[in-house]
Amino acid sequence: MYKTSVTYVDFDGNERVEDLYFNLSTAEVTEMEVSCPGGYAKMLDSIVKSQDQAAIYKTFKEIVDKSYGVKSEDGKYFRKTESALLDFKSSGAYDQFLINLLADGGKTAADFVNGIMPQTNLSNDELLAKTKALIDEKKSIASEM
């Protein structure tokens, strides 16, 4: 889970500080990986190598939107609802968060991506490799039927 505090000015001119939470589950990472031909990680690598700033920004916003949620006070739940995302995207916190991520040459963005990945004993690359192996195994079983 990635947590950050953002200071922004609301629409009444009041300065606010808000804690924001982001997370991707193993199921969500798996879904993202299988949603792209060749895998999500490969698609991301291709976009980064192309230096297509519009595609990079669009993809990054999609990752932010997919990972944003509201953590329950007891820490048992992380709720990702359309209304919570709409509230977030409609606030000054969203703009300030995106500005903060892009402000330091990518260090905060890299920390963000690493922070939202599922908490396992595997590295992000190992998690993606295991996901791909599971998918390939399911395809193999399906083709044998």
C-alpha positions as CSV (number, residue, x, y, z in Angstrom):
1,M,0.0,0.0,0.0
2,Y,1.2,3.5,-0.8
3,K,0.2,6.3,1.5
4,T,1.0,10.0,1.0
5,S,-0.2,13.3,2.4
6,V,-1.2,16.0,0.0
7,T,-1.6,19.7,0.8
8,Y,-3.9,21.5,-1.6
9,V,-6.3,24.5,-1.7
10,D,-10.0,23.5,-1.9
11,F,-12.6,25.4,-4.0
12,D,-13.4,27.7,-1.1
13,G,-9.8,28.8,-0.8
14,N,-9.0,26.7,2.3
15,E,-5.7,24.9,2.6
16,R,-6.3,21.2,3.3
17,V,-4.1,18.3,4.1
18,E,-5.4,14.9,3.0
19,D,-4.0,11.4,3.4
20,L,-4.4,9.4,0.1
21,Y,-4.1,5.6,-0.2
22,F,-3.3,3.5,-3.3
23,N,-3.0,-0.3,-3.7
24,L,-3.2,-3.0,-6.3
25,S,-4.1,-6.6,-5.3
26,T,-2.5,-9.6,-6.9
27,A,-5.8,-10.2,-8.7
28,E,-5.7,-6.7,-10.2
29,V,-2.1,-7.0,-11.3
30,T,-3.0,-10.4,-12.9
31,E,-5.9,-8.8,-14.7
32,M,-3.8,-5.9,-15.9
33,E,-1.1,-8.4,-17.1
34,V,-3.6,-10.5,-19.1
35,S,-5.5,-7.5,-20.5
36,C,-2.7,-6.7,-23.0
37,P,-1.3,-8.8,-25.8
38,G,2.2,-9.8,-24.6
39,G,1.5,-8.5,-21.1
40,Y,1.0,-5.2,-19.3
41,A,4.6,-4.9,-18.2
42,K,5.7,-5.3,-21.9
43,M,3.2,-2.7,-22.9
44,L,4.5,-0.3,-20.3
45,D,8.1,-0.9,-21.3
46,S,7.1,-0.2,-24.9
47,I,5.4,3.1,-24.0
48,V,8.3,4.3,-21.9
49,K,10.8,3.4,-24.7
50,S,8.7,5.3,-27.2
51,Q,9.0,8.5,-25.1
52,D,5.3,9.2,-26.1
53,Q,4.6,11.7,-23.3
54,A,0.8,11.6,-23.9
55,A,0.7,7.8,-23.7
56,I,2.9,7.8,-20.6
57,Y,0.7,10.3,-18.9
58,K,-2.6,8.6,-19.9
59,T,-1.3,5.2,-18.7
60,F,0.0,6.7,-15.5
61,K,-3.4,8.3,-14.7
62,E,-5.1,4.9,-15.4
63,I,-2.8,3.3,-12.9
64,V,-3.5,6.0,-10.3
65,D,-7.2,5.7,-10.9
66,K,-7.1,1.9,-10.7
67,S,-5.1,1.9,-7.4
68,Y,-6.9,4.7,-5.5
69,G,-9.2,3.7,-2.6
70,V,-10.3,4.4,0.9
71,K,-8.8,2.4,3.7
72,S,-11.1,1.4,6.6
73,E,-10.1,2.8,10.0
74,D,-9.4,-0.7,11.3
75,G,-7.2,-1.5,8.2
76,K,-9.2,-4.5,7.2
77,Y,-10.7,-3.1,4.0
78,F,-9.6,-1.1,1.1
79,R,-12.6,0.1,-0.8
80,K,-12.4,1.2,-4.4
81,T,-15.7,2.6,-5.4
82,E,-16.7,4.8,-8.4
83,S,-18.0,7.5,-6.0
84,A,-14.8,7.6,-4.0
85,L,-12.8,7.9,-7.2
86,L,-15.1,10.6,-8.6
87,D,-14.8,12.5,-5.3
88,F,-11.0,12.2,-5.5
89,K,-10.7,13.2,-9.1
90,S,-13.1,16.2,-8.5
91,S,-10.9,17.6,-5.8
92,G,-7.7,19.7,-5.8
93,A,-6.0,16.7,-4.1
94,Y,-6.0,14.8,-7.4
95,D,-4.3,17.6,-9.3
96,Q,-1.8,18.2,-6.6
97,F,-1.0,14.4,-6.3
98,L,-0.3,14.2,-10.0
99,I,1.9,17.3,-9.9
100,N,3.8,15.9,-6.9
101,L,4.4,12.6,-8.7
102,L,5.9,14.2,-11.7
103,A,7.8,17.0,-9.9
104,D,11.1,15.2,-8.9
105,G,12.2,13.6,-12.1
106,G,10.4,10.3,-11.6
107,K,11.6,9.3,-8.2
108,T,8.3,9.7,-6.5
109,A,6.5,8.1,-9.5
110,A,8.8,5.1,-9.1
111,D,8.2,4.9,-5.4
112,F,4.5,5.1,-6.1
113,V,4.5,2.2,-8.6
114,N,6.6,0.1,-6.2
115,G,4.4,1.0,-3.3
116,I,1.1,0.0,-4.9
117,M,2.2,-3.5,-5.9
118,P,0.9,-6.4,-3.8
119,Q,2.9,-7.2,-0.6
120,T,4.5,-10.5,-1.3
121,N,7.9,-12.0,-0.8
122,L,8.4,-11.6,-4.6
123,S,9.8,-8.7,-6.4
124,N,7.5,-7.0,-8.9
125,D,9.3,-8.8,-11.8
126,E,9.0,-12.1,-10.1
127,L,5.3,-11.5,-9.4
128,L,4.7,-10.6,-13.0
129,A,6.7,-13.7,-14.2
130,K,4.6,-16.0,-11.8
131,T,1.4,-14.4,-13.1
132,K,2.5,-15.0,-16.7
133,A,3.4,-18.6,-15.9
134,L,0.0,-19.3,-14.3
135,I,-1.7,-17.8,-17.4
136,D,0.4,-19.9,-19.8
137,E,-0.4,-23.0,-17.7
138,K,-4.1,-22.3,-17.9
139,K,-3.9,-21.8,-21.6
140,S,-2.0,-25.1,-22.0
141,I,-4.6,-27.0,-20.0
142,A,-7.5,-25.4,-22.0
143,S,-5.9,-26.3,-25.3
144,E,-5.6,-30.0,-24.2
145,M,-9.3,-30.2,-23.6
